[in-house]
Structures are given as structure tokens and as C-alpha cells.
Amino acid sequence: MLARFDRQERLYKAIKLVRPVHLNVSRTVEKMLEGAGISVVERAVLELLCEEPLTVPEAARRLSMKRQFVQRVAAGLIDKGLIEKRPNPEHRRAYFCAPSPAGRDLFNAVHQRELEMLHAVLGDINQTEVVVALRVMARIDAAFEALARQVSEGT
């Protein structure tokens, strides 16, 4: 007997995988960061700031985290000398955070190790599969971000 393809049920199964994938990736990254002197969350903030200098509120929005939490993480990275404050001409108090040379070097080293690990364990996934996965995950993220906004606004 042929099973009927139910697109919504398959999409649901894909979404259900997000949590275990996130947890397993986080555990693996945490293990890979041993000795680097940064946590998984610090690594995420540092990565974002290596892409472009941002204010803490903007970094928090992009990471879907609370501003106060990102503020504490950024303060820790500043204390470690991995990011630095830069003036924001549009707002005196909301400074830009940018990686220091040491922070950029650390992130590049960590990222290179991650890329090597990905190649070793998932190098058989082809470009088309990656493009499709990125497209689907981006659509899911955008849809649930919009839904979360609606729920928090009470609409």
C-alpha cells in the first residue's frame, strides 16, 4: 500500500528536528571550544560581529536573544579583549561592538576547525541539497519570527 505524501506532516517532521539538531550542534561546538576561552554563546556573538560592527540591540535582534543577555555577553568579550567598543555617530550611548584583532583571529581559527569537521562528517552533501535546506530553513525562520511577533503583540 502506498503512503500518501503529506507535505505539512513532512514539514512538521523537519521542524521537529530543529531542537535536537540545535542541541547536538551546540554540544559539539562546546566541546570544540574547549581551551579557546569562549562559550558557544560568546562564539555566536563574536561571529556576528566579525561580519560587521553592530550595536548590542541590533546584535540581539539578529540573534533572536534578549538585549540584556547580549549586553552581558558583549561585556564579557570586551573584558577578554575579543571585542572593542567603537563610537556610533548616530547615538552616543549605543556604541558599536567590533572584533579586536585577537577576537577576529580567534574566531577565524575556531571557524576553520568547524569547517574541517563539517567536511569530514558531512562532505557528501551536495550543493543543491545545501541550497534547498537553506531556503527551507530561512522560510521557516521568517514565518515563525512573524508569528512570534504577532503573539507578543497580542494580535
DSSP file (Angstrom, degrees, kcal/mol; ACC not computed):
  #  RESIDUE AA STRUCTURE BP1 BP2  ACC     N-H-->O    O-->H-N    N-H-->O    O-->H-N    TCO  KAPPA ALPHA  PHI   PSI    X-CA   Y-CA   Z-CA
    1    1 A M              0   0    0      0, 0.0     2,-0.3     0, 0.0     0, 0.0   0.000 360.0 360.0 360.0 132.2    0.0    0.0    0.0
    2    2 A L        -     0   0    0      1,-0.0     2,-0.4     0, 0.0     0, 0.0  -0.616 360.0-131.4 -81.5 132.8    1.4    3.4   -1.0
    3    3 A A        -     0   0    0     -2,-0.3     2,-0.2     1,-0.1    -1,-0.0  -0.674  25.1-116.7 -82.7 136.8    1.6    6.0    1.8
    4    4 A R        -     0   0    0     -2,-0.4     2,-0.7     1,-0.1    -1,-0.1  -0.531  24.6-121.8 -73.4 135.9    0.2    9.4    0.9
    5    5 A F        -     0   0    0     -2,-0.2     2,-0.7     4,-0.0    -1,-0.1  -0.708  27.6-168.4 -79.5 115.1    2.7   12.2    0.8
    6    6 A D     >  -     0   0    0     -2,-0.7     4,-2.3     1,-0.2     5,-0.2  -0.905   7.0-165.1-109.4 106.0    1.5   14.8    3.3
    7    7 A R  H  > S+     0   0    0     -2,-0.7     4,-2.5     1,-0.2     5,-0.2   0.882  87.7  49.7 -60.2 -42.5    3.6   17.9    2.8
    8    8 A Q  H  > S+     0   0    0      1,-0.2     4,-2.6     2,-0.2    -1,-0.2   0.897 110.7  50.1 -66.4 -38.8    2.5   19.5    6.1
    9    9 A E  H  > S+     0   0    0      2,-0.2     4,-2.1     1,-0.2    -1,-0.2   0.901 112.0  47.8 -65.9 -39.7    3.3   16.4    8.1
   10   10 A R  H  X S+     0   0    0     -4,-2.3     4,-2.1     2,-0.2    -2,-0.2   0.905 111.9  49.6 -66.4 -41.1    6.8   16.2    6.4
   11   11 A L  H  X S+     0   0    0     -4,-2.5     4,-2.6     2,-0.2    -2,-0.2   0.911 109.1  52.9 -62.8 -42.3    7.4   19.9    7.1
   12   12 A Y  H  X S+     0   0    0     -4,-2.6     4,-2.5     1,-0.2    -2,-0.2   0.916 108.0  50.7 -58.2 -44.1    6.3   19.3   10.7
   13   13 A K  H  X S+     0   0    0     -4,-2.1     4,-1.0     1,-0.2    -1,-0.2   0.881 109.7  50.7 -62.8 -37.9    8.9   16.5   11.0
   14   14 A A  H >< S+     0   0    0     -4,-2.1     3,-0.5     2,-0.2     4,-0.5   0.924 111.5  47.1 -64.6 -43.8   11.6   18.8    9.6
   15   15 A I  H >X S+     0   0    0     -4,-2.6     3,-1.4     1,-0.2     4,-0.5   0.881 106.0  59.4 -65.1 -37.8   10.7   21.4   12.2
   16   16 A K  H 3< S+     0   0    0     -4,-2.5     3,-0.3     1,-0.3    -1,-0.2   0.788 100.0  58.1 -60.6 -27.4   10.7   18.8   14.9
   17   17 A L  T <X S+     0   0    0     -4,-1.0     4,-2.5    -3,-0.5     5,-0.3   0.681  85.1  81.8 -76.0 -17.5   14.3   18.1   14.1
   18   18 A V  H <> S+     0   0    0     -3,-1.4     4,-3.0    -4,-0.5     5,-0.2   0.922  90.1  49.1 -57.2 -47.8   15.4   21.7   14.7
   19   19 A R  H  X S+     0   0    0     -4,-0.5     4,-2.8    -3,-0.3     5,-0.2   0.953 114.4  41.8 -61.8 -53.1   15.6   21.2   18.5
   20   20 A P  H  > S+     0   0    0      0, 0.0     4,-2.6     0, 0.0     5,-0.2   0.893 116.0  51.0 -63.9 -35.2   17.7   18.0   18.5
   21   21 A V  H  X S+     0   0    0     -4,-2.5     4,-2.8     2,-0.2     5,-0.3   0.952 111.7  47.5 -62.4 -47.5   19.9   19.4   15.7
   22   22 A H  H  X S+     0   0    0     -4,-3.0     4,-2.8    -5,-0.3     5,-0.2   0.930 113.9  47.0 -59.0 -46.8   20.5   22.6   17.6
   23   23 A L  H  X S+     0   0    0     -4,-2.8     4,-2.5    -5,-0.2    -1,-0.2   0.916 114.2  46.4 -62.9 -43.7   21.3   20.8   20.8
   24   24 A N  H  X S+     0   0    0     -4,-2.6     4,-2.2    -5,-0.2    -1,-0.2   0.892 113.9  47.7 -68.2 -39.3   23.7   18.4   19.1
   25   25 A V  H  X S+     0   0    0     -4,-2.8     4,-3.0    -5,-0.2     5,-0.2   0.934 112.6  49.9 -64.5 -44.9   25.4   21.1   17.2
   26   26 A S  H  X S+     0   0    0     -4,-2.8     4,-2.8    -5,-0.3    -2,-0.2   0.916 111.0  48.9 -60.3 -44.2   25.7   23.2   20.4
   27   27 A R  H  X S+     0   0    0     -4,-2.5     4,-2.0     2,-0.2    -1,-0.2   0.911 113.9  46.4 -61.3 -42.4   27.2   20.2   22.3
   28   28 A T  H  X S+     0   0    0     -4,-2.2     4,-2.4     2,-0.2    -2,-0.2   0.929 113.8  46.8 -67.2 -45.2   29.7   19.6   19.6
   29   29 A V  H  X S+     0   0    0     -4,-3.0     4,-1.7     1,-0.2    -2,-0.2   0.911 110.2  54.5 -63.3 -41.3   30.7   23.3   19.2
   30   30 A E  H  < S+     0   0    0     -4,-2.8     4,-0.4    -5,-0.2    -1,-0.2   0.920 110.2  46.2 -57.6 -44.3   31.0   23.5   23.0
   31   31 A K  H >< S+     0   0    0     -4,-2.0     3,-1.1     1,-0.2    -1,-0.2   0.903 111.7  51.4 -64.8 -41.2   33.4   20.5   23.0
   32   32 A M  H 3< S+     0   0    0     -4,-2.4    -1,-0.2     1,-0.2    -2,-0.2   0.752 105.2  57.8 -68.2 -23.2   35.4   22.0   20.1
   33   33 A L  T >X>S+     0   0    0     -4,-1.7     3,-2.9    -3,-0.2     4,-0.6   0.534  74.0 125.2 -85.5  -6.4   35.7   25.3   22.0
   34   34 A E  T <45S+     0   0    0     -3,-1.1    -3,-0.0    -4,-0.4     5,-0.0  -0.324  82.2  14.8 -55.3 128.5   37.4   23.7   25.0
   35   35 A G  T 345S+     0   0    0      3,-0.0    -1,-0.3     1,-0.0    -2,-0.1   0.260 102.3  96.3  89.5 -12.3   40.6   25.6   25.5
   36   36 A A  T <45S-     0   0    0     -3,-2.9    -2,-0.2     2,-0.2     3,-0.1   0.709  89.0-127.8 -82.5 -19.9   39.6   28.5   23.3
   37   37 A G  T  <5S+     0   0    0     -4,-0.6     2,-0.3     1,-0.3    -3,-0.1   0.601  73.7  94.1  85.3  11.5   38.4   30.6   26.3
   38   38 A I      < -     0   0    0     -5,-0.5    -1,-0.3    -8,-0.1    -2,-0.2  -0.957  65.3-128.9-134.8 155.8   34.9   31.3   24.9
   39   39 A S     >  -     0   0    0     -2,-0.3     4,-2.3    -3,-0.1     5,-0.1  -0.369  36.0 -99.7 -91.2 174.8   31.5   29.8   25.3
   40   40 A V  H  > S+     0   0    0      2,-0.2     4,-2.0     1,-0.2     5,-0.1   0.907 125.3  47.9 -61.2 -42.9   29.0   28.8   22.5
   41   41 A V  H  > S+     0   0    0      2,-0.2     4,-2.3     1,-0.2     5,-0.2   0.912 111.0  50.1 -67.3 -42.1   27.0   32.0   23.0
   42   42 A E  H  > S+     0   0    0      1,-0.2     4,-2.8     2,-0.2    -1,-0.2   0.893 109.5  52.6 -61.6 -38.4   30.2   34.1   23.0
   43   43 A R  H  X S+     0   0    0     -4,-2.3     4,-2.7     2,-0.2    -1,-0.2   0.906 108.3  50.4 -62.2 -42.0   31.2   32.4   19.8
   44   44 A A  H  X S+     0   0    0     -4,-2.0     4,-2.0     2,-0.2    -2,-0.2   0.912 113.3  44.9 -63.9 -43.2   27.9   33.2   18.2
   45   45 A V  H  X S+     0   0    0     -4,-2.3     4,-2.3     2,-0.2    -2,-0.2   0.925 113.5  50.2 -66.6 -44.2   28.1   36.9   19.2
   46   46 A L  H  X S+     0   0    0     -4,-2.8     4,-1.8     1,-0.2    -2,-0.2   0.909 109.3  52.0 -61.1 -42.3   31.8   37.1   18.1
   47   47 A E  H  X S+     0   0    0     -4,-2.7     4,-1.0     1,-0.2     3,-0.2   0.938 109.7  48.9 -58.7 -47.3   30.8   35.5   14.7
   48   48 A L  H >X S+     0   0    0     -4,-2.0     4,-1.3     1,-0.2     3,-0.6   0.908 112.1  48.2 -59.7 -43.3   28.1   38.1   14.1
   49   49 A L  H 3< S+     0   0    0     -4,-2.3    -1,-0.2     1,-0.2    -2,-0.2   0.749 103.5  61.1 -72.8 -23.1   30.4   41.0   15.0
   50   50 A C  H 3< S+     0   0    0     -4,-1.8    -1,-0.2    -3,-0.2    -2,-0.2   0.766 101.9  54.2 -70.9 -24.3   33.1   39.6   12.7
   51   51 A E  H << S-     0   0    0     -4,-1.0    -2,-0.2    -3,-0.6    -1,-0.2   0.899 133.5 -28.1 -73.7 -41.2   30.6   40.0    9.8
   52   52 A E  S  < S-     0   0    0     -4,-1.3    -1,-0.3    45,-0.1    45,-0.1  -0.911  71.2 -91.8-170.0 146.4   30.0   43.7   10.7
   53   53 A P        +     0   0    0      0, 0.0     2,-0.3     0, 0.0    45,-0.2  -0.411  52.1 176.6 -63.1 138.5   30.2   46.0   13.7
   54   54 A L  B     -A   97   0A   0     43,-1.7    43,-3.2    -2,-0.1     2,-0.2  -0.946  32.5-110.1-139.9 157.8   26.8   46.3   15.4
   55   55 A T     >  -     0   0    0     -2,-0.3     4,-2.5    41,-0.3     5,-0.2  -0.495  40.6-108.5 -77.5 161.5   25.2   47.8   18.4
   56   56 A V  H  > S+     0   0    0     39,-0.5     4,-2.8     1,-0.2     5,-0.2   0.920 119.2  52.1 -59.5 -44.9   24.1   45.4   21.2
   57   57 A P  H  > S+     0   0    0      0, 0.0     4,-2.2     0, 0.0    -1,-0.2   0.905 111.4  47.0 -60.6 -38.7   20.4   45.9   20.4
   58   58 A E  H  > S+     0   0    0      2,-0.2     4,-2.5     1,-0.2    -2,-0.2   0.917 112.2  49.6 -68.3 -41.7   21.0   45.1   16.7
   59   59 A A  H  X S+     0   0    0     -4,-2.5     4,-1.9     1,-0.2    -1,-0.2   0.917 110.2  51.8 -60.7 -42.8   23.1   42.1   17.6
   60   60 A A  H  X>S+     0   0    0     -4,-2.8     5,-2.5     1,-0.2     4,-0.6   0.919 109.7  49.0 -61.0 -44.2   20.3   40.9   20.0
   61   61 A R  H ><5S+     0   0    0     -4,-2.2     3,-1.0     1,-0.2    -2,-0.2   0.939 111.8  48.4 -60.8 -47.1   17.7   41.2   17.2
   62   62 A R  H 3<5S+     0   0    0     -4,-2.5    -1,-0.2     1,-0.3    -2,-0.2   0.819 116.4  43.0 -65.7 -29.4   19.8   39.3   14.7
   63   63 A L  H 3<5S-     0   0    0     -4,-1.9    -1,-0.3    -5,-0.2    -2,-0.2   0.455 107.2-125.5 -92.9  -1.3   20.5   36.5   17.2
   64   64 A S  T <<5 +     0   0    0     -3,-1.0     2,-0.3    -4,-0.6    -3,-0.2   0.911  68.4 129.0  54.8  45.0   16.8   36.5   18.5
   65   65 A M      < -     0   0    0     -5,-2.5    -1,-0.2    -6,-0.2     2,-0.1  -0.826  68.2 -87.6-123.5 163.3   18.1   37.0   22.0
   66   66 A K     >  -     0   0    0     -2,-0.3     4,-2.2     1,-0.1     5,-0.2  -0.470  32.8-129.1 -70.1 141.4   17.3   39.4   24.8
   67   67 A R  H  > S+     0   0    0      1,-0.2     4,-2.5     2,-0.2     5,-0.2   0.901 107.6  53.7 -59.0 -43.0   19.2   42.7   24.7
   68   68 A Q  H  > S+     0   0    0      1,-0.2     4,-1.9     2,-0.2    -1,-0.2   0.881 108.5  49.6 -61.9 -38.4   20.3   42.4   28.3
   69   69 A F  H  > S+     0   0    0      2,-0.2     4,-2.3     1,-0.2    -1,-0.2   0.936 112.0  46.7 -65.7 -46.7   21.7   38.9   27.7
   70   70 A V  H  X S+     0   0    0     -4,-2.2     4,-3.0     1,-0.2     5,-0.2   0.860 108.6  57.4 -64.5 -34.1   23.7   40.0   24.7
   71   71 A Q  H  X S+     0   0    0     -4,-2.5     4,-2.4    -5,-0.2    -1,-0.2   0.925 108.1  46.2 -60.5 -44.3   24.9   43.1   26.7
   72   72 A R  H  X S+     0   0    0     -4,-1.9     4,-2.0     2,-0.2    -2,-0.2   0.905 113.7  48.4 -65.2 -41.2   26.3   40.7   29.4
   73   73 A V  H  X S+     0   0    0     -4,-2.3     4,-2.2     2,-0.2    -2,-0.2   0.932 112.3  48.7 -64.4 -45.0   27.9   38.5   26.7
   74   74 A A  H  X S+     0   0    0     -4,-3.0     4,-2.4     1,-0.2    -2,-0.2   0.902 109.0  53.2 -62.0 -41.1   29.4   41.6   24.9
   75   75 A A  H  X S+     0   0    0     -4,-2.4     4,-2.5     1,-0.2    -1,-0.2   0.901 109.2  49.5 -61.2 -40.1   30.8   42.9   28.2
   76   76 A G  H  X S+     0   0    0     -4,-2.0     4,-1.7     2,-0.2    -1,-0.2   0.895 110.6  49.4 -64.4 -40.4   32.5   39.6   28.9
   77   77 A L  H  <>S+     0   0    0     -4,-2.2     5,-2.7     2,-0.2     6,-1.1   0.853 110.5  50.8 -68.1 -34.2   34.0   39.6   25.4
   78   78 A I  H ><5S+     0   0    0     -4,-2.4     3,-1.5     4,-0.2    -2,-0.2   0.935 108.9  51.4 -65.7 -45.8   35.2   43.2   26.0
   79   79 A D  H 3<5S+     0   0    0     -4,-2.5    -2,-0.2     1,-0.3    -1,-0.2   0.841 109.6  50.5 -59.3 -33.9   36.8   42.1   29.3
   80   80 A K  T 3<5S-     0   0    0     -4,-1.7    -1,-0.3    -5,-0.1    -2,-0.2   0.521 115.2-118.3 -82.1  -5.6   38.5   39.2   27.4
   81   81 A G  T < 5S+     0   0    0     -3,-1.5    22,-0.4    -4,-0.3    21,-0.3   0.714  83.2 116.5  77.3  20.4   39.9   41.7   24.8
   82   82 A L  S   <S+     0   0    0     -5,-2.7    18,-2.2    -6,-0.2     2,-0.3   0.709  76.6  25.4 -97.0 -23.2   38.0   39.9   22.0
   83   83 A I  E     -B   99   0A   0     -6,-1.1     2,-0.3    16,-0.3    -2,-0.2  -0.941  69.7-156.0-132.8 162.1   35.7   42.8   21.0
   84   84 A E  E     -B   98   0A   0     14,-3.1    14,-2.2    -2,-0.3     2,-0.3  -0.954  21.4-110.3-136.2 154.9   36.0   46.5   21.4
   85   85 A K  E     -B   97   0A   0     -2,-0.3    12,-0.2    12,-0.2    10,-0.0  -0.643  31.1-170.5 -83.3 139.3   33.7   49.5   21.6
   86   86 A R  E     -B   96   0A   0     10,-2.9    10,-2.9    -2,-0.3    -2,-0.0  -0.979  31.1 -97.6-128.3 145.3   33.6   51.9   18.7
   87   87 A P        -     0   0    0      0, 0.0     5,-0.1     0, 0.0     8,-0.1  -0.257  26.1-147.2 -62.2 146.5   31.8   55.2   18.6
   88   88 A N    >   -     0   0    0      3,-0.4     3,-1.4     4,-0.2     6,-0.1  -0.950   2.1-159.0-113.4 108.2   28.4   55.4   17.0
   89   89 A P  T 3  S+     0   0    0      0, 0.0     3,-0.2     0, 0.0    -1,-0.1   0.729  91.5  52.5 -62.2 -20.1   27.9   58.8   15.3
   90   90 A E  T 3  S+     0   0    0      1,-0.3     2,-0.3     4,-0.1    -2,-0.0   0.619 121.3  22.5 -89.9 -13.1   24.1   58.3   15.4
   91   91 A H    <   -     0   0    0     -3,-1.4    -3,-0.4     3,-0.1    -1,-0.3  -0.866  60.6-155.6-158.9 116.8   23.9   57.5   19.1
   92   92 A R  S    S+     0   0    0     -2,-0.3    -4,-0.2     1,-0.2    -1,-0.1   0.877  96.4  37.1 -64.1 -39.5   26.3   58.4   21.9
   93   93 A R  S    S+     0   0    0      1,-0.2     2,-1.5    -6,-0.1    -1,-0.2   0.797 103.3  70.9 -87.1 -28.4   25.3   55.6   24.3
   94   94 A A  S    S-     0   0    0     -6,-0.1    -1,-0.2   -39,-0.1    -3,-0.1  -0.614  75.0-175.4 -91.2  80.1   24.6   52.8   21.8
   95   95 A Y        -     0   0    0     -2,-1.5   -39,-0.5    -3,-0.1     2,-0.3  -0.238  26.6-106.8 -71.7 161.5   28.2   52.2   20.7
   96   96 A F  E     - B   0  86A   0    -10,-2.9   -10,-2.9   -41,-0.2     2,-0.5  -0.682  24.9-143.9 -84.9 143.9   29.2   49.7   18.0
   97   97 A C  E     +AB  54  85A   0    -43,-3.2   -43,-1.7    -2,-0.3   -12,-0.2  -0.932  26.1 171.1-105.4 133.1   30.9   46.4   19.0
   98   98 A A  E     - B   0  84A   0    -14,-2.2   -14,-3.1    -2,-0.5   -48,-0.1  -0.973  37.5 -96.5-139.1 151.9   33.6   45.2   16.7
   99   99 A P  E     - B   0  83A   0      0, 0.0   -16,-0.3     0, 0.0   -17,-0.1  -0.425  33.5-133.4 -68.6 142.7   36.1   42.3   17.0
  100  100 A S     >  -     0   0    0    -18,-2.2     4,-2.8    -2,-0.1     5,-0.2  -0.428  35.3 -98.5 -78.2 168.0   39.5   43.2   18.2
  101  101 A P  H  > S+     0   0    0      0, 0.0     4,-2.4     0, 0.0     5,-0.2   0.907 129.2  50.1 -55.5 -39.7   42.4   41.7   16.1
  102  102 A A  H  > S+     0   0    0    -21,-0.3     4,-2.5     2,-0.2     5,-0.2   0.895 110.5  49.8 -65.3 -39.0   42.7   39.0   18.8
  103  103 A G  H  > S+     0   0    0    -22,-0.4     4,-2.7     2,-0.2     5,-0.2   0.909 111.3  47.8 -65.1 -43.3   38.9   38.3   18.5
  104  104 A R  H  X S+     0   0    0     -4,-2.8     4,-2.7     2,-0.2    -2,-0.2   0.920 112.9  48.9 -64.3 -43.1   39.0   38.1   14.8
  105  105 A D  H  X S+     0   0    0     -4,-2.4     4,-2.2    -5,-0.2    -2,-0.2   0.920 112.5  48.5 -62.3 -43.4   42.0   35.7   14.9
  106  106 A L  H  X S+     0   0    0     -4,-2.5     4,-2.6     2,-0.2     5,-0.2   0.943 112.7  47.2 -62.6 -47.7   40.3   33.5   17.5
  107  107 A F  H  X S+     0   0    0     -4,-2.7     4,-3.2     1,-0.2     5,-0.3   0.931 111.1  51.8 -61.0 -44.5   37.0   33.4   15.5
  108  108 A N  H  X S+     0   0    0     -4,-2.7     4,-2.2     1,-0.2    -1,-0.2   0.895 111.6  47.1 -59.5 -40.5   38.9   32.6   12.3
  109  109 A A  H  X S+     0   0    0     -4,-2.2     4,-1.9     2,-0.2    -1,-0.2   0.931 114.8  45.7 -66.4 -45.6   40.8   29.7   14.0
  110  110 A V  H  X S+     0   0    0     -4,-2.6     4,-2.0     1,-0.2    -2,-0.2   0.927 113.8  49.5 -62.1 -45.9   37.6   28.3   15.6
  111  111 A H  H  X S+     0   0    0     -4,-3.2     4,-2.6    -5,-0.2    -1,-0.2   0.885 107.4  54.0 -63.5 -39.8   35.7   28.6   12.3
  112  112 A Q  H  X S+     0   0    0     -4,-2.2     4,-2.1    -5,-0.3    -1,-0.2   0.913 108.5  49.6 -61.9 -42.2   38.4   26.9   10.3
  113  113 A R  H  X S+     0   0    0     -4,-1.9     4,-2.1     1,-0.2    -1,-0.2   0.898 110.8  50.7 -62.2 -39.8   38.3   23.9   12.7
  114  114 A E  H  X S+     0   0    0     -4,-2.0     4,-2.8     2,-0.2    -2,-0.2   0.911 108.9  50.5 -64.7 -42.3   34.5   23.8   12.3
  115  115 A L  H  X S+     0   0    0     -4,-2.6     4,-2.3     1,-0.2    -1,-0.2   0.897 110.0  50.6 -63.0 -39.8   34.7   23.8    8.5
  116  116 A E  H  X S+     0   0    0     -4,-2.1     4,-2.0     2,-0.2    -1,-0.2   0.906 111.4  48.2 -64.2 -41.0   37.2   21.0    8.6
  117  117 A M  H  X S+     0   0    0     -4,-2.1     4,-2.4     2,-0.2     5,-0.3   0.920 110.5  51.5 -64.9 -44.0   34.9   19.0   10.9
  118  118 A L  H  X S+     0   0    0     -4,-2.8     4,-2.9     1,-0.2    -2,-0.2   0.911 109.9  49.5 -59.7 -42.2   31.9   19.7    8.6
  119  119 A H  H  X S+     0   0    0     -4,-2.3     4,-1.1     1,-0.2    -1,-0.2   0.902 111.7  49.9 -62.7 -40.1   33.9   18.5    5.6
  120  120 A A  H  < S+     0   0    0     -4,-2.0    -2,-0.2    -5,-0.2    -1,-0.2   0.890 124.2  26.4 -67.6 -39.6   34.9   15.3    7.4
  121  121 A V  H  < S+     0   0    0     -4,-2.4    -2,-0.2    -5,-0.1    -1,-0.2   0.713 137.4  22.4-100.5 -21.1   31.4   14.3    8.6
  122  122 A L  H >< S+     0   0    0     -4,-2.9     3,-1.9    -5,-0.3    -3,-0.2   0.160  78.2 119.2-131.9  19.5   29.1   15.9    6.0
  123  123 A G  T 3<  +     0   0    0     -4,-1.1    -4,-0.1     1,-0.3    -3,-0.1   0.628  68.7  67.8 -63.6 -13.0   31.3   16.4    2.9
  124  124 A D  T 3  S+     0   0    0     -3,-0.1     2,-0.4    -5,-0.1    -1,-0.3   0.550  73.1 103.3 -86.0  -6.9   29.0   14.1    0.9
  125  125 A I  S <  S-     0   0    0     -3,-1.9     2,-0.1     1,-0.1    -3,-0.1  -0.639  71.0-135.1 -76.3 127.2   26.1   16.6    1.0
  126  126 A N     >  -     0   0    0     -2,-0.4     4,-1.9     1,-0.1     5,-0.2  -0.306  18.0-105.7 -85.2 168.9   25.9   18.2   -2.4
  127  127 A Q  H  > S+     0   0    0      1,-0.2     4,-2.6     2,-0.2     5,-0.2   0.860 117.3  54.8 -60.4 -40.3   25.5   21.9   -3.2
  128  128 A T  H  > S+     0   0    0      1,-0.2     4,-2.5     2,-0.2    -1,-0.2   0.917 107.5  50.0 -62.2 -43.5   21.8   21.5   -4.3
  129  129 A E  H  > S+     0   0    0      1,-0.2     4,-2.5     2,-0.2    -1,-0.2   0.897 111.8  48.5 -61.5 -40.6   20.9   19.9   -1.1
  130  130 A V  H  X S+     0   0    0     -4,-1.9     4,-2.7     2,-0.2    -2,-0.2   0.922 111.0  49.7 -66.4 -44.0   22.5   22.7    0.9
  131  131 A V  H  X S+     0   0    0     -4,-2.6     4,-2.3     2,-0.2    -2,-0.2   0.921 113.1  46.5 -61.5 -44.5   20.8   25.4   -1.1
  132  132 A V  H  X S+     0   0    0     -4,-2.5     4,-2.6     2,-0.2     5,-0.2   0.928 112.5  50.1 -64.1 -44.9   17.4   23.7   -0.7
  133  133 A A  H  X S+     0   0    0     -4,-2.5     4,-2.8     1,-0.2     5,-0.2   0.920 111.4  48.7 -60.7 -43.8   18.0   23.3    3.0
  134  134 A L  H  X S+     0   0    0     -4,-2.7     4,-2.4     2,-0.2    -1,-0.2   0.912 111.6  49.6 -61.7 -42.9   19.0   26.9    3.4
  135  135 A R  H  X S+     0   0    0     -4,-2.3     4,-1.9    -5,-0.2    -2,-0.2   0.929 113.9  44.9 -62.9 -45.6   15.9   28.1    1.5
  136  136 A V  H  X S+     0   0    0     -4,-2.6     4,-2.5     2,-0.2    -2,-0.2   0.935 114.4  47.8 -65.9 -46.6   13.6   26.0    3.6
  137  137 A M  H  X S+     0   0    0     -4,-2.8     4,-2.7     1,-0.2    -1,-0.2   0.882 110.6  52.1 -64.3 -37.7   15.1   26.9    6.9
  138  138 A A  H  X S+     0   0    0     -4,-2.4     4,-2.5    -5,-0.2    -1,-0.2   0.900 111.1  47.6 -64.2 -40.1   15.1   30.6    6.0
  139  139 A R  H  X S+     0   0    0     -4,-1.9     4,-2.4     2,-0.2    -2,-0.2   0.909 112.6  48.4 -67.1 -41.4   11.4   30.4    5.2
  140  140 A I  H  X S+     0   0    0     -4,-2.5     4,-2.6     2,-0.2     5,-0.3   0.933 112.8  48.8 -62.8 -45.6   10.6   28.6    8.4
  141  141 A D  H  X S+     0   0    0     -4,-2.7     4,-2.3     1,-0.2    -2,-0.2   0.930 112.5  47.1 -60.5 -47.1   12.6   31.1   10.4
  142  142 A A  H  X S+     0   0    0     -4,-2.5     4,-2.2     1,-0.2    -1,-0.2   0.909 113.1  49.2 -62.9 -42.1   10.9   34.1    8.8
  143  143 A A  H  X S+     0   0    0     -4,-2.4     4,-2.2     1,-0.2    -1,-0.2   0.925 114.9  43.1 -64.3 -44.6    7.4   32.6    9.2
  144  144 A F  H  X S+     0   0    0     -4,-2.6     4,-2.4     2,-0.2    -1,-0.2   0.801 110.6  55.6 -75.8 -27.1    7.9   31.8   12.9
  145  145 A E  H  X S+     0   0    0     -4,-2.3     4,-2.1    -5,-0.3    -1,-0.2   0.929 110.4  46.3 -64.9 -44.5    9.6   35.1   13.6
  146  146 A A  H  X S+     0   0    0     -4,-2.2     4,-2.3     2,-0.2    -2,-0.2   0.914 113.0  49.5 -63.5 -42.9    6.5   36.8   12.2
  147  147 A L  H  X S+     0   0    0     -4,-2.2     4,-2.5     1,-0.2    -2,-0.2   0.906 109.2  52.0 -62.6 -41.6    4.2   34.5   14.2
  148  148 A A  H  X S+     0   0    0     -4,-2.4     4,-2.4     1,-0.2    -1,-0.2   0.889 109.1  50.5 -62.8 -38.6    6.2   35.2   17.4
  149  149 A R  H  X S+     0   0    0     -4,-2.1     4,-1.9     2,-0.2    -1,-0.2   0.925 110.6  49.3 -63.0 -44.9    5.8   39.0   16.8
  150  150 A Q  H  X>S+     0   0    0     -4,-2.3     5,-2.4     1,-0.2     4,-0.6   0.913 112.3  47.8 -60.6 -43.3    2.1   38.6   16.3
  151  151 A V  H ><5S+     0   0    0     -4,-2.5     3,-0.7     1,-0.2    -1,-0.2   0.912 112.4  48.1 -65.3 -43.4    1.8   36.5   19.5
  152  152 A S  H 3<5S+     0   0    0     -4,-2.4    -1,-0.2     1,-0.2    -2,-0.2   0.791 112.3  49.5 -71.0 -25.8    3.9   39.0   21.5
  153  153 A E  H 3<5S-     0   0    0     -4,-1.9    -1,-0.2    -5,-0.2    -2,-0.2   0.546 112.1-122.8 -86.0  -7.6    1.8   41.9   20.2
  154  154 A G  T <<5       0   0    0     -3,-0.7    -3,-0.2    -4,-0.6    -2,-0.1   0.746 360.0 360.0  75.0  23.4   -1.4   40.1   21.1
  155  155 A T      <       0   0    0     -5,-2.4    -4,-0.2    -6,-0.2    -5,-0.1   0.441 360.0 360.0 -95.5 360.0   -2.7   40.2   17.5
